[in-house]
């Protein structure tokens, strides 16, 4: 079976506002070159939408305004869009989680971002796009940099600072070599974190003696899907994104550094990293800092054997189901997804639970879609 490729729609290759309109290939258009293959030196912004989608209609003028922003006019950027009509299966195969959604492609890096983007999410779009441009465009030549995706920086990131937790106090205090944790956060770790609340005081105090506070800059990859897990994290401040690569990778270009679609976001006092420790399986998702983020980090070797996080106790079926749903396990489970396509020809649209046997609103039906 030949892979899908993007083609410029020869019947409407450009809208009247100079946004490329893309369509799925058909035998009559085989002489056209693939859109991305023809533009390896460009950043390609691709919007997915449906004509009947209210949020898509709300995004349209904002998307056009971004395209026409003077600050982008001399940069190697192509703006494009694809309708869900006649392209449902292909759009699902890319791991699109909602309509409207936006994908960023960056030359040799391939697909680098995939996220739902209703009209209210334009600030998120701008932040992600600015981060990409600052990283991928040479400021002197104004051209796209060539990136070697095999370099070490495309593995998990090391924290920019690591401070051992030495005590608790009225407020969190950070110094060059240590951290004093606020009583509020200390009590949250002790009594409200589900994996810690049943520890004895001795077990908890011994664990905190070995805890560290790690700081990550925006864009740093804290965890990478498929790699072994060694640490459990609770967010002290900041925000992270959970990203998952699907079983149906983008057939155009999915380099090793592509992290997948954003399926959830976590903020202060929320936690991540537990699934790999509990199951002994590789990381089920990637975690990326979306802003400067500090996390309490606990190495599995330091976690008491009485905890399921130690890997020495079996999780309950309820706990296993909970963590599988949190990290959208079925989103990249090939057999599960194929079964759903065969039985229901549908995949999930529910943000934070990326694969359930329900129809995708606006893709499998004409339902209105709320702005995510």
C-alpha positions in Angstrom: 0.0 0.0 0.0 1.5 3.3 -1.0 1.7 6.0 1.7 -0.4 9.1 1.5 1.3 12.3 0.5 0.1 15.9 0.4 -0.6 17.5 -3.0 -1.6 21.0 -3.9 -5.2 21.0 -5.1 -4.9 22.0 -8.7 -8.5 23.0 -8.8 -8.0 25.5 -6.0 -4.2 25.6 -5.3 -4.5 28.9 -3.5 -7.3 30.6 -1.8 -7.9 34.3 -2.6 -5.9 35.1 0.5 -2.9 33.0 -0.5 -3.3 30.1 2.0 -2.5 26.8 0.3 -5.4 24.4 0.1 -4.4 20.8 0.3 -6.2 17.6 -0.7 -5.6 13.9 -0.4 -3.9 12.5 -3.6 -5.8 10.7 -6.3 -4.6 8.9 -9.4 -5.3 12.0 -11.6 -2.9 14.1 -9.6 0.1 11.7 -9.4 2.2 14.2 -11.5 2.0 16.7 -8.8 4.9 16.8 -6.4 4.2 16.2 -2.7 3.7 19.6 -1.0 6.1 19.0 1.8 8.7 17.3 -0.3 8.7 20.3 -2.6 9.4 22.7 0.3 12.2 21.1 2.4 13.5 24.6 3.3 10.2 25.9 4.6 8.2 25.9 7.8 4.8 24.6 6.9 1.8 25.5 9.0 -1.1 23.1 8.3 -4.6 23.8 9.7 -7.3 21.0 9.7 -10.9 22.2 9.7 -14.5 21.2 8.8 -16.9 23.5 6.9 -19.6 22.9 9.5 -17.4 23.4 12.6 -18.3 26.6 14.5 -14.8 26.8 16.2 -13.2 26.3 12.8 -15.1 29.3 11.4 -14.1 31.3 14.4 -10.4 30.4 13.9 -10.4 31.2 10.1 -10.0 35.0 10.3 -7.5 34.7 13.1 -5.4 32.2 11.1 -5.5 34.5 8.1 -4.4 37.5 10.3 -1.4 35.5 11.5 -0.5 34.6 7.9 -0.7 38.3 7.0 1.3 39.5 10.0 4.2 41.7 8.6 6.7 40.2 11.0 6.4 36.8 9.2 6.6 38.2 5.6 10.3 37.6 5.0 10.5 34.3 6.7 10.4 30.9 5.0 6.8 30.0 6.0 4.0 28.4 4.0 0.5 28.6 5.4 -1.9 25.8 4.4 -5.2 24.1 5.3 -7.0 20.9 4.7 -10.8 20.2 5.0 -11.9 17.1 6.8 -14.3 16.4 3.9 -13.0 13.4 1.8 -10.0 13.2 4.1 -11.4 11.7 7.3 -9.3 8.5 7.5 -6.1 10.3 6.6 -6.6 13.1 9.2 -7.4 10.5 11.9 -4.2 8.7 10.9 -2.2 11.8 11.8 -3.4 11.7 15.4 -5.5 14.8 15.1 -7.4 15.1 18.4 -9.9 17.8 17.6 -11.1 20.3 15.0 -9.7 22.7 14.3 -6.1 21.5 14.8 -2.8 22.9 13.6 0.4 21.0 12.7 3.9 22.6 12.3 6.5 21.0 9.9 10.1 22.2 10.0 12.2 21.0 7.1 14.4 18.1 8.0 12.8 17.9 11.4 9.5 17.0 9.9 6.4 17.2 12.0 7.3 19.0 15.2 3.9 20.1 16.6 0.3 18.7 16.6 -2.2 20.4 18.8 -5.9 21.4 19.0 -6.3 25.1 18.2 -9.7 26.7 18.6 -10.0 30.5 18.4 -9.3 31.0 22.1 -6.1 29.0 21.8 -4.4 31.6 19.5 -2.1 32.7 22.4 -0.9 29.1 22.6 -0.4 29.0 18.8 1.7 32.2 19.0 3.8 31.0 21.8 4.5 27.6 20.1 5.2 29.3 16.8 7.5 31.9 18.3 9.4 29.1 20.0 9.7 27.2 16.7 10.9 30.2 14.8 13.4 31.2 17.4 14.9 27.7 17.4 14.6 26.8 13.7 15.3 30.1 11.8 18.9 31.4 11.4 18.7 35.1 12.6 21.4 36.1 10.1 20.2 34.5 6.9 16.5 34.3 7.8 16.5 30.8 6.4 15.6 27.4 8.0 18.5 25.7 9.8 19.4 22.2 8.9 19.0 20.0 12.0 20.6 16.6 12.7 17.9 14.7 14.5 20.4 12.1 15.8 22.2 14.6 18.1 22.0 13.9 21.9 19.8 17.0 22.5 16.9 15.1 20.9 16.9 12.6 23.8 15.5 13.4 27.3 16.8 16.8 28.6 18.9 17.2 31.7 17.4 19.7 34.2 19.0 23.1 34.1 19.3 23.0 37.9 19.0 20.3 40.5 18.6 21.2 44.2 18.3 18.7 47.0 15.3 19.2 49.4 16.8 20.0 52.8 13.9 21.2 54.9 10.4 22.7 55.0 9.5 26.3 55.9 6.7 28.9 55.6 7.5 29.4 51.9 9.6 27.7 49.3 13.2 29.1 49.3 15.8 28.3 46.7 19.5 28.8 47.0 22.4 27.8 44.7 22.7 24.3 46.2 19.5 23.5 48.1 15.7 24.0 48.4 13.5 24.6 51.4 9.9 23.5 50.6 6.9 25.4 51.8 4.8 23.7 54.4 1.8 23.7 52.0 3.6 21.7 49.4 5.2 19.4 52.0 1.7 18.7 53.4 0.4 18.1 49.9 3.1 15.6 49.2 2.5 13.9 52.6 -1.3 13.7 52.7 -2.8 14.3 49.2 -0.5 12.6 46.8 -2.1 9.2 46.3 1.1 7.3 46.1 2.6 8.8 49.3 -0.3 9.3 51.7 -0.1 5.7 53.1 3.6 5.9 54.0 4.6 5.9 57.6 6.2 9.1 58.8 9.6 7.4 58.8 9.2 6.2 55.2 8.0 9.6 54.0 10.8 11.5 55.8 13.4 9.1 54.4 12.1 9.6 50.9 12.1 13.4 51.2 15.7 13.2 52.4 16.6 12.0 48.9 14.2 14.1 46.9 15.4 16.8 44.6 13.8 19.8 43.0 14.6 19.9 39.2 14.1 22.9 37.0 13.3 22.7 33.3 13.2 25.5 30.7 10.4 25.8 28.2 10.6 23.2 25.4 12.8 20.8 27.4 11.8 17.2 27.1 11.5 15.8 30.6 10.4 12.3 29.5 10.5 10.7 26.1 8.0 8.0 25.0 9.6 4.5 24.6 12.5 5.1 27.0 12.8 3.4 30.4 11.5 5.2 33.4 13.4 5.8 36.6 11.8 8.8 38.2 8.4 10.0 39.5 7.6 13.7 39.4 5.3 16.2 41.0 5.1 19.7 39.6 6.0 22.4 42.1 5.4 25.2 39.6 4.9 25.6 35.9 3.1 23.5 33.3 3.9 20.5 31.1 2.3 18.9 28.0 1.7 15.1 27.6 2.4 14.1 24.0 1.8 10.7 22.4 2.9 9.3 19.1 0.2 7.2 17.4 0.4 3.8 15.8 -0.4 5.5 12.5 2.7 7.8 12.2 2.6 10.6 9.7 3.6 8.9 6.5 5.2 12.0 5.1 7.9 12.7 7.6 8.0 11.5 11.2 11.6 11.9 12.4 12.8 10.4 15.7 12.5 13.8 17.6 8.8 14.1 16.8 7.0 13.8 20.2 3.4 13.3 18.9 0.1 15.0 19.6 -0.7 16.9 22.7 -3.2 14.9 24.6 -3.2 16.6 28.0 -1.6 19.4 30.1 -0.6 19.2 33.8 0.1 22.1 36.2 1.2 22.7 39.8 0.7 19.9 42.3 -0.1 17.3 39.5 2.2 14.4 38.9 3.6 12.3 36.1 6.0 9.4 35.4 4.2 6.9 37.5 3.1 4.5 34.8 6.6 3.3 33.8 7.5 2.7 37.4 4.4 0.8 38.2 4.3 -1.4 35.1 8.0 -1.8 34.4 7.2 -0.9 30.8 8.8 1.9 28.7 7.4 5.5 29.0 4.0 5.6 27.4 4.2 9.3 26.6 6.5 12.2 26.3 6.5 15.1 28.8 7.6 18.5 27.6 7.8 21.7 29.7 5.5 24.4 28.1 6.9 27.0 30.4 9.6 27.2 33.1 8.8 24.3 35.4 10.1 23.0 38.7 9.4 19.4 39.7 10.0 17.4 42.8 11.8 14.3 41.5 11.9 10.9 43.2 14.1 8.1 42.0 12.5 4.7 42.0 15.3 3.2 44.0 14.5 5.6 46.8 10.8 4.8 47.0 9.8 2.5 49.8 8.8 -1.1 48.7 5.4 -0.6 50.3 4.5 1.7 47.4 3.4 0.5 44.0 5.8 3.0 42.5 8.7 0.8 43.7 7.8 -1.7 41.1 7.6 -4.4 43.8 3.9 -4.5 44.2 1.2 -5.1 41.5 -1.3 -2.3 40.8 -5.0 -2.9 41.2 -7.0 -3.2 38.0 -8.5 0.2 38.7 -5.1 1.9 39.1 -3.9 0.3 35.9 -6.9 1.5 34.0 -6.5 5.0 35.4 -2.8 5.4 34.4 -3.5 3.9 30.9 -6.2 6.4 30.3 -4.1 9.3 31.7 -1.3 8.6 29.2 -3.6 7.8 26.3 -2.2 4.3 26.0 -4.6 3.1 23.4 -3.8 6.1 21.2 -0.7 4.3 19.9 -1.8 0.7 20.5 -1.9 -0.6 16.9 -4.2 -3.6 17.5 -6.6 -1.6 19.6 -6.9 1.2 17.1 -7.3 -1.1 14.1 -10.0 -3.0 16.0 -11.8 0.3 16.6 -11.5 1.3 12.9 -12.8 -2.1 11.9 -15.7 -2.1 14.3 -16.7 1.5 14.6 -14.5 3.4 12.1 -13.9 5.9 14.8 -11.4 7.2 17.3 -11.4 9.3 20.3 -11.8 13.1 20.4 -11.9 13.5 24.2 -9.0 15.6 25.3 -6.9 13.8 27.8 -8.2 10.4 26.8 -7.0 10.0 23.3 -8.7 6.8 22.1 -12.2 5.6 22.9 -14.6 3.8 20.6 -16.7 6.9 20.0 -17.2 9.0 16.9 -15.0 12.1 16.4 -17.4 15.1 16.5 -17.1 17.0 13.3 -15.1 14.2 11.6 -17.4 11.2 11.8 -20.6 13.3 12.0 -21.8 16.9 11.7 -21.9 17.7 15.4 -20.9 21.2 16.5 -17.5 21.3 18.2 -16.8 23.4 21.3 -13.7 25.5 21.3 -11.2 23.4 23.2 
